Amino acid sequence: MTGIFGPNTREVLHMISHLDGLGSEEIGTVAAAWKEHSRPDRAAAWAAIWQATTPEERQAILDAAALARREAMDVALRATCSDWAFWAAAWDAAAAVAACDRIDRRHHRVLAEPLATVLPWLSLALPDRVEVSGLRAAITHLGDT
Protein backbone atom coordinates (compact mmCIF):
# COMPACT_ATOMS: atom_id res chain seq x y z
CA MET A 1 0.00 0.00 0.00
CA THR A 2 1.18 3.50 -0.76
CA GLY A 3 0.21 6.72 0.92
CA ILE A 4 -1.13 9.95 -0.48
CA PHE A 5 2.35 11.04 -1.61
CA GLY A 6 3.23 7.69 -3.15
CA PRO A 7 5.46 5.01 -1.66
CA ASN A 8 7.62 7.59 0.13
CA THR A 9 4.79 9.25 2.04
CA ARG A 10 6.40 8.56 5.42
CA GLU A 11 9.64 10.26 4.39
CA VAL A 12 7.82 13.24 2.88
CA LEU A 13 5.80 13.77 6.05
CA HIS A 14 8.94 13.41 8.16
CA MET A 15 10.66 16.13 6.14
CA ILE A 16 7.65 18.43 6.29
CA SER A 17 7.30 17.93 10.04
CA HIS A 18 10.87 19.19 10.51
CA LEU A 19 10.16 22.48 8.74
CA ASP A 20 8.26 23.71 11.79
CA GLY A 21 11.42 23.70 13.90
CA LEU A 22 13.34 26.06 11.62
CA GLY A 23 14.08 29.62 12.67
CA SER A 24 14.85 32.74 10.69
CA GLU A 25 18.59 32.04 10.45
CA GLU A 26 17.99 28.54 9.08
CA ILE A 27 15.36 29.83 6.68
CA GLY A 28 17.92 32.33 5.37
CA THR A 29 20.52 29.60 4.99
CA VAL A 30 18.12 27.44 2.97
CA ALA A 31 17.03 30.37 0.79
CA ALA A 32 20.63 31.32 0.04
CA ALA A 33 21.51 27.72 -0.82
CA TRP A 34 18.51 27.42 -3.14
CA LYS A 35 19.59 30.55 -5.03
CA GLU A 36 23.04 29.01 -5.64
CA HIS A 37 21.61 26.25 -7.87
CA SER A 38 21.04 27.11 -11.49
CA ARG A 39 17.61 27.18 -13.08
CA PRO A 40 18.67 24.74 -15.82
CA ASP A 41 19.85 22.23 -13.17
CA ARG A 42 16.52 22.46 -11.34
CA ALA A 43 14.62 22.17 -14.63
CA ALA A 44 16.64 19.08 -15.55
CA ALA A 45 15.90 17.50 -12.17
CA TRP A 46 12.17 18.15 -12.56
CA ALA A 47 12.31 16.78 -16.12
CA ALA A 48 13.95 13.62 -14.75
CA ILE A 49 11.05 13.23 -12.33
CA TRP A 50 8.54 13.67 -15.15
CA GLN A 51 10.32 11.14 -17.37
CA ALA A 52 10.58 8.53 -14.62
CA THR A 53 7.02 8.65 -13.29
CA THR A 54 3.46 7.92 -14.32
CA PRO A 55 0.78 10.62 -14.31
CA GLU A 56 -0.54 9.31 -10.98
CA GLU A 57 2.93 9.36 -9.43
CA ARG A 58 3.48 12.89 -10.73
CA GLN A 59 0.29 14.04 -9.06
CA ALA A 60 1.40 12.51 -5.75
CA ILE A 61 4.79 14.26 -6.10
CA LEU A 62 3.12 17.59 -6.85
CA ASP A 63 0.79 17.11 -3.86
CA ALA A 64 3.82 16.50 -1.62
CA ALA A 65 5.57 19.57 -3.00
CA ALA A 66 2.47 21.74 -2.54
CA LEU A 67 2.02 20.67 1.08
CA ALA A 68 5.71 21.35 1.80
CA ARG A 69 5.46 24.78 0.21
CA ARG A 70 2.37 25.66 2.28
CA GLU A 71 4.07 24.52 5.47
CA ALA A 72 7.23 26.46 4.55
CA MET A 73 5.13 29.58 3.97
CA ASP A 74 3.54 29.19 7.41
CA VAL A 75 6.92 28.62 9.07
CA ALA A 76 8.40 31.66 7.32
CA LEU A 77 5.44 33.81 8.33
CA ARG A 78 5.84 32.82 11.99
CA ALA A 79 9.57 33.59 11.76
CA THR A 80 8.85 36.89 9.96
CA CYS A 81 10.94 35.82 6.99
CA SER A 82 9.51 36.45 3.56
CA ASP A 83 12.13 35.05 1.18
CA TRP A 84 10.21 32.99 -1.35
CA ALA A 85 13.33 30.93 -2.11
CA PHE A 86 12.72 29.08 1.17
CA TRP A 87 9.27 28.05 -0.04
CA ALA A 88 10.75 26.99 -3.37
CA ALA A 89 13.42 24.93 -1.61
CA ALA A 90 10.75 23.11 0.42
CA TRP A 91 8.76 22.49 -2.79
CA ASP A 92 11.81 21.02 -4.54
CA ALA A 93 12.96 18.95 -1.57
CA ALA A 94 9.55 17.37 -1.06
CA ALA A 95 9.46 16.40 -4.73
CA ALA A 96 12.94 14.88 -4.44
CA VAL A 97 11.93 12.89 -1.38
CA ALA A 98 8.65 11.75 -2.94
CA ALA A 99 10.47 10.62 -6.10
CA CYS A 100 13.69 9.52 -4.43
CA ASP A 101 13.79 5.98 -5.77
CA ARG A 102 13.01 7.14 -9.31
CA ILE A 103 15.73 9.77 -9.85
CA ASP A 104 19.50 9.65 -9.74
CA ARG A 105 21.72 11.17 -7.07
CA ARG A 106 22.58 14.28 -9.08
CA HIS A 107 18.95 15.26 -9.61
CA HIS A 108 18.03 14.42 -6.03
CA ARG A 109 20.90 16.55 -4.78
CA VAL A 110 19.91 19.57 -6.88
CA LEU A 111 16.39 19.49 -5.46
CA ALA A 112 17.12 18.44 -1.86
CA GLU A 113 20.50 20.03 -1.12
CA PRO A 114 19.28 23.53 -0.17
CA LEU A 115 16.99 22.14 2.54
CA ALA A 116 19.66 19.59 3.46
CA THR A 117 21.81 22.49 4.68
CA VAL A 118 19.59 22.47 7.79
CA LEU A 119 18.22 18.91 7.56
CA PRO A 120 21.39 16.96 6.74
CA TRP A 121 19.72 13.55 6.63
CA LEU A 122 18.17 14.58 3.28
CA SER A 123 21.50 14.10 1.50
CA LEU A 124 23.28 11.45 3.53
CA ALA A 125 25.55 9.26 1.36
CA LEU A 126 23.17 8.65 -1.50
CA PRO A 127 23.88 5.80 -3.94
CA ASP A 128 23.70 6.27 -7.73
CA ARG A 129 19.99 5.67 -7.51
CA VAL A 130 18.40 6.97 -4.36
CA GLU A 131 16.91 4.03 -2.50
CA VAL A 132 14.03 4.49 -0.12
CA SER A 133 15.79 2.22 2.38
CA GLY A 134 18.80 4.55 2.37
CA LEU A 135 16.61 7.55 3.05
CA ARG A 136 14.87 5.69 5.86
CA ALA A 137 18.24 4.80 7.38
CA ALA A 138 19.29 8.46 7.20
CA ILE A 139 16.06 9.50 8.90
CA THR A 140 16.66 6.95 11.62
CA HIS A 141 20.26 8.09 12.04
CA LEU A 142 19.85 11.87 11.87
CA GLY A 143 16.23 12.69 11.19
CA ASP A 144 14.99 13.00 14.74
CA THR A 145 17.52 15.65 15.73
C-alpha positions in Angstrom: 0.0 0.0 0.0 1.2 3.5 -0.8 0.2 6.7 0.9 -1.1 9.9 -0.5 2.4 11.0 -1.6 3.2 7.7 -3.1 5.5 5.0 -1.7 7.6 7.6 0.1 4.8 9.3 2.0 6.4 8.6 5.4 9.6 10.3 4.4 7.8 13.2 2.9 5.8 13.8 6.1 8.9 13.4 8.2 10.7 16.1 6.1 7.6 18.4 6.3 7.3 17.9 10.0 10.9 19.2 10.5 10.2 22.5 8.7 8.3 23.7 11.8 11.4 23.7 13.9 13.3 26.1 11.6 14.1 29.6 12.7 14.9 32.7 10.7 18.6 32.0 10.4 18.0 28.5 9.1 15.4 29.8 6.7 17.9 32.3 5.4 20.5 29.6 5.0 18.1 27.4 3.0 17.0 30.4 0.8 20.6 31.3 0.0 21.5 27.7 -0.8 18.5 27.4 -3.1 19.6 30.5 -5.0 23.0 29.0 -5.6 21.6 26.3 -7.9 21.0 27.1 -11.5 17.6 27.2 -13.1 18.7 24.7 -15.8 19.8 22.2 -13.2 16.5 22.5 -11.3 14.6 22.2 -14.6 16.6 19.1 -15.5 15.9 17.5 -12.2 12.2 18.1 -12.6 12.3 16.8 -16.1 13.9 13.6 -14.8 11.1 13.2 -12.3 8.5 13.7 -15.2 10.3 11.1 -17.4 10.6 8.5 -14.6 7.0 8.7 -13.3 3.5 7.9 -14.3 0.8 10.6 -14.3 -0.5 9.3 -11.0 2.9 9.4 -9.4 3.5 12.9 -10.7 0.3 14.0 -9.1 1.4 12.5 -5.8 4.8 14.3 -6.1 3.1 17.6 -6.9 0.8 17.1 -3.9 3.8 16.5 -1.6 5.6 19.6 -3.0 2.5 21.7 -2.5 2.0 20.7 1.1 5.7 21.3 1.8 5.5 24.8 0.2 2.4 25.7 2.3 4.1 24.5 5.5 7.2 26.5 4.6 5.1 29.6 4.0 3.5 29.2 7.4 6.9 28.6 9.1 8.4 31.7 7.3 5.4 33.8 8.3 5.8 32.8 12.0 9.6 33.6 11.8 8.8 36.9 10.0 10.9 35.8 7.0 9.5 36.4 3.6 12.1 35.1 1.2 10.2 33.0 -1.4 13.3 30.9 -2.1 12.7 29.1 1.2 9.3 28.1 0.0 10.8 27.0 -3.4 13.4 24.9 -1.6 10.8 23.1 0.4 8.8 22.5 -2.8 11.8 21.0 -4.5 13.0 18.9 -1.6 9.5 17.4 -1.1 9.5 16.4 -4.7 12.9 14.9 -4.4 11.9 12.9 -1.4 8.7 11.7 -2.9 10.5 10.6 -6.1 13.7 9.5 -4.4 13.8 6.0 -5.8 13.0 7.1 -9.3 15.7 9.8 -9.8 19.5 9.7 -9.7 21.7 11.2 -7.1 22.6 14.3 -9.1 19.0 15.3 -9.6 18.0 14.4 -6.0 20.9 16.6 -4.8 19.9 19.6 -6.9 16.4 19.5 -5.5 17.1 18.4 -1.9 20.5 20.0 -1.1 19.3 23.5 -0.2 17.0 22.1 2.5 19.7 19.6 3.5 21.8 22.5 4.7 19.6 22.5 7.8 18.2 18.9 7.6 21.4 17.0 6.7 19.7 13.6 6.6 18.2 14.6 3.3 21.5 14.1 1.5 23.3 11.5 3.5 25.5 9.3 1.4 23.2 8.6 -1.5 23.9 5.8 -3.9 23.7 6.3 -7.7 20.0 5.7 -7.5 18.4 7.0 -4.4 16.9 4.0 -2.5 14.0 4.5 -0.1 15.8 2.2 2.4 18.8 4.5 2.4 16.6 7.6 3.0 14.9 5.7 5.9 18.2 4.8 7.4 19.3 8.5 7.2 16.1 9.5 8.9 16.7 7.0 11.6 20.3 8.1 12.0 19.9 11.9 11.9 16.2 12.7 11.2 15.0 13.0 14.7 17.5 15.6 15.7 
